[in-house]
């Protein structure tokens, strides 16, 4: 059930990504590079989370699709820049050449910049069925979670923490901001669009925090036990960069136990809703814990 659900929603998101990016033609390398970077695979977890919240409240997916696409573009920009020689220096992403290997380093920087800035115009210009005050609220949240107090802040501390053993507190800051904020973002945007009650908003926010943490712990584990054919990038890059990870602090077996506990807590956080209404949220949490890529 979940596999088909994710496939259906991923195809919907991809169709909308193509719709928006096909309008861009010049400069050619930027237009092509944006499409290459976003449409080279990926789970579309972030936009799908937004669509899941809309379905939970019985809302039209059209009101959230522009923001869902924008969030995926921001995620893709972060990966383009993350792969650059100055950061992780990766040659492959999702089994294909990274953007800087395909187009050049300077071009990849600009392609990433273009994805980030274009995302805000999508939210502002294409959210035609959303009240202006909600658009302003959403743009504010997107910029905060993607910026210095979110993804960028987490990335900076991650860079500063290379080749040194840092505390669990610092590691949690990195995970919460570098990865977690962009997973939390679509869920909270969905709650805004759906006029969720404060209790529901907090439950959904907590769920997204926990699956974001679980996602990163699983990534740490896959960097040790994963398969290049499945994860699409070399195994052992965290070890090579001497990054602090959950396995480096707790060991692989304890990390797996923490992952299980985090998934269980994520499922419990949704008890404010009836079980049948959040079935797909429960299955997604379990999928994150069991994924191989």
Secondary structure, DSSP 8 states (H G I E B T S, - for coil): -HHHHHHHHHHHHHHHHHHHHTT--SSHHHHHHHHHHHSS----HHHHHHHHHHHHTT--THHHHHHHHHHHHHHHHHHHHHTSTTTT--SEETTEE-HHHHH-HHHHHHHHHHHHHHHHHHHHHH-TTS-HHHHHHHHHHHHHHHSTTTHHHHHHHHHHTTTS---HHHHHHHIIIIIIHHHHHHHHHHHHHTT--HHHHHHHHHHHHHHHHHHHHHHHHHHHH--HHHHSS-TTHHHHTT---HHHHH-HHHHHHHHHHHHHHHHHTTTTS-TTTTHHHHHHHHHHHH---
